[in-house]
Structures are given as structure tokens and as C-alpha cells.
Amino acid sequence: MSEVIIFNSKSKNYYLLSNFYGGVEISYMKGRFQNIELQQLFDEINVCNIDKFIYYLKILQPEKAWSDKQLNYWIRTKDDDTKEPIRGILAKLIGTSVKDTPTGRKRLKIIKKLLHIEGEIIINKELNLDEKKEFMLKCLRDKYSSEPYKSLLLSTGDKKLHEKPMRGSGDLWTYPGGNLLGKLLEIVREELN
């Protein structure tokens, strides 16, 4: 049996396999909306600097009392000591606003106000499981077609890949749930070989 690599956006090694890097989460969540304002917001998030990142992080979670430690949690210090925001968290916060929950409804109102949207936020029809997997596979192929992501994925050899959430017990996408992300990464890796 092959070895296993367990990773997430905060792990010491293999963190770049997380969807929070390389634009995967941004591309995936962007597909949930039709409004041009939201499309532009996702594009901006993909390249925003740390100050803008922190602005969005705070505005999307107004109920939090942010300490410096909490803000820095979502900023990665790279090997060369430069700092980079973990932008995928913003995409996740925006993308999950489509859920009909108190938090989702509150966040949609925040987004409408932030983007000065007068009408409705137009949400695309939810994809079925096969469509979700196919769309995620497309997003992953885009990410791993370029460096440093391609080399990193190939360096995992034939090891099983599991994204383990930082909190909680996993879900359809993560381990120990359905581990769909790990399985899709293994498909992309096989295609690259």
C-alpha cells in the first residue's frame, strides 16, 4: 500500500496542494454567481495585496473581534520571508453565502452593500455531484498546468492524497469524509505523468 500525504492550507509541507492556493477556490466559487460585480470581486481577490485582503476578511465577518494573531492566521510567510494572503478563504466566505442559512443571508447582504448591487445577486443553479466533480477537475487542471504547483503534485509520486480540514471531521470533499479532492488530485497527477 502506498504512503499517504495529509495536507491543508496551513500544513507545513504540501500546503500548496490546498485549493486555497493557486486560484482553485476562487475559480470554483466564482462559478456560483452571474453578477458581473461578483465576477470582478473574485478577480480582484485573486491578486489583492495584504491590506485589501484584510479589509475583505473583516468586512465579510463583521461579527468577529479581530486580533492581530487572528488576522495573521490567514497570511502565509513563505520560505523567502515574504508574506502572502491565503486568498482562497475569501472565495470560500463569498461562495458559501449562497447557502440559505442565517450566516449566508447576512453575508449576501454584506456583499450587495459592498458592491453597490441594487437588484438581486443572481446565483447559478446548484450543480449535481457529477457536475461539481467535473468543474473542480477543470479548476485543478488549470492550477496544476503551471509551476510551482505541477512539480509539487508530481513530487507526491503515487502516494494517496488527503486534505484534512483544520477543524471538523471532514466532508464529501475532505478526509476522513469522501476525500473527493484527494481523489481528483490523484487523477490530475496521473494525467500529468
C-alpha positions in Angstrom: 0.0 0.0 0.0 1.3 3.4 -0.9 2.1 6.1 1.7 -0.3 8.9 2.4 0.1 12.7 2.3 -2.2 14.6 4.6 -2.4 18.4 3.9 -4.4 21.5 4.3 -3.8 25.3 3.7 -1.9 25.6 7.0 0.2 22.4 6.9 4.0 22.8 7.0 4.6 20.7 3.9 2.3 20.3 0.8 0.1 23.3 1.8 0.2 24.4 -1.9 -1.9 21.4 -2.7 -4.8 23.1 -0.9 -7.5 24.8 -3.0 -6.8 27.9 -1.1 -3.7 28.4 -3.2 -3.4 28.7 -7.0 -6.8 30.2 -7.6 -8.8 26.9 -7.4 -11.2 28.0 -4.7 -11.6 31.4 -6.4 -12.4 29.8 -9.8 -14.8 27.2 -8.3 -16.7 29.7 -6.2 -16.8 32.3 -9.0 -18.9 29.8 -10.9 -21.7 30.1 -8.4 -22.6 33.7 -9.5 -23.7 35.6 -12.6 -23.4 39.2 -11.5 -20.5 41.0 -13.2 -19.8 42.8 -9.9 -19.2 39.5 -8.2 -17.1 38.2 -11.1 -14.9 41.3 -10.8 -14.7 40.8 -7.0 -13.3 37.3 -7.4 -10.8 38.6 -10.0 -9.7 41.3 -7.5 -9.4 38.8 -4.7 -7.1 36.6 -6.8 -4.4 39.3 -6.9 -5.2 41.6 -3.9 -2.4 42.7 -1.5 -2.4 42.0 2.2 -4.1 45.3 3.2 -7.0 44.7 0.8 -7.2 41.0 1.8 -7.5 42.1 5.5 -10.2 44.6 4.5 -12.3 41.9 2.8 -11.7 39.4 5.6 -13.0 41.8 8.2 -16.0 43.1 6.1 -17.1 39.5 5.3 -17.0 38.5 9.0 -18.2 41.7 10.9 -19.2 39.7 14.0 -15.5 38.8 14.7 -13.4 40.8 17.0 -10.1 40.5 15.1 -6.8 40.3 16.9 -3.5 40.6 15.1 -3.0 36.9 15.7 -6.3 36.0 14.0 -5.6 38.3 11.0 -2.1 36.8 10.6 -3.5 33.3 10.7 -4.6 33.8 7.1 -1.3 35.2 5.9 1.5 32.8 5.0 5.1 33.6 5.5 6.9 31.9 2.6 10.4 30.4 2.6 11.9 33.7 1.4 10.2 35.6 4.3 7.7 37.3 2.0 4.1 37.3 3.2 1.2 36.2 1.1 -2.5 36.2 1.9 -4.3 32.8 1.8 -6.8 34.2 -0.7 -8.9 31.1 -1.0 -10.5 31.8 2.4 -12.2 34.9 0.9 -13.5 32.9 -2.0 -14.9 30.4 0.4 -16.6 33.1 2.5 -18.2 34.6 -0.5 -19.1 31.4 -2.2 -20.8 29.8 0.8 -23.1 32.9 1.0 -25.3 31.0 -1.4 -26.4 28.7 1.4 -29.8 29.6 2.8 -28.6 29.9 6.4 -28.6 33.0 8.7 -24.9 33.4 8.0 -25.3 33.0 4.3 -28.2 35.5 4.1 -26.3 38.0 6.3 -23.2 37.7 4.1 -25.2 38.2 0.9 -26.5 41.5 2.3 -22.9 42.5 3.1 -21.8 41.6 -0.5 -24.7 43.5 -2.0 -23.8 46.6 0.0 -20.1 46.3 -0.6 -20.6 46.0 -4.4 -23.5 48.5 -4.6 -25.7 45.9 -6.2 -29.2 47.4 -6.4 -31.0 44.3 -7.8 -30.6 40.7 -6.8 -27.5 38.6 -6.6 -28.0 36.0 -9.3 -27.0 32.6 -8.1 -26.4 29.8 -10.6 -28.3 26.6 -10.3 -26.5 24.2 -7.9 -24.6 21.6 -9.7 -25.2 17.9 -9.1 -22.4 15.8 -7.7 -21.0 14.7 -11.1 -21.1 18.3 -12.4 -19.3 19.5 -9.2 -16.6 16.9 -9.6 -16.1 17.8 -13.3 -16.0 21.5 -12.6 -13.5 21.0 -9.8 -11.4 18.8 -12.1 -11.3 21.6 -14.6 -10.2 24.1 -11.9 -7.5 21.7 -10.7 -6.2 21.1 -14.2 -5.8 24.8 -14.7 -3.9 25.2 -11.4 -1.5 22.2 -12.0 -0.7 23.2 -15.6 1.7 25.8 -14.1 4.6 25.9 -11.7 5.3 25.5 -8.8 2.1 23.5 -8.5 2.8 21.0 -11.2 6.2 20.0 -9.8 4.8 19.8 -6.3 1.9 17.5 -7.3 4.3 15.3 -9.4 6.7 15.1 -6.4 4.0 13.2 -4.4 4.7 10.1 -6.6 2.0 7.5 -6.1 1.1 8.5 -2.6 -2.6 8.8 -1.5 -3.6 12.4 -1.1 -5.9 13.5 1.7 -6.9 17.1 2.5 -7.8 17.1 6.2 -9.8 20.1 7.4 -8.2 22.2 10.2 -11.4 21.9 12.2 -14.2 19.4 12.0 -14.4 15.9 10.9 -14.3 16.1 7.1 -17.0 16.2 4.5 -17.6 15.0 1.0 -14.5 16.8 -0.3 -12.1 16.2 2.5 -10.7 13.3 4.6 -12.0 11.4 6.5 -15.2 12.1 4.6 -15.5 11.3 0.9 -12.0 12.7 0.1 -13.1 13.8 -3.4 -10.4 16.5 -3.6 -7.6 14.0 -2.9 -9.0 11.6 -5.5 -9.3 14.3 -8.1 -5.7 15.5 -7.4 -4.6 11.9 -8.0 -6.4 11.9 -11.3 -4.7 15.2 -12.3 -1.4 13.8 -11.2 -1.9 10.7 -13.3 -2.7 12.9 -16.3 0.5 14.9 -15.8 2.5 11.7 -15.8 
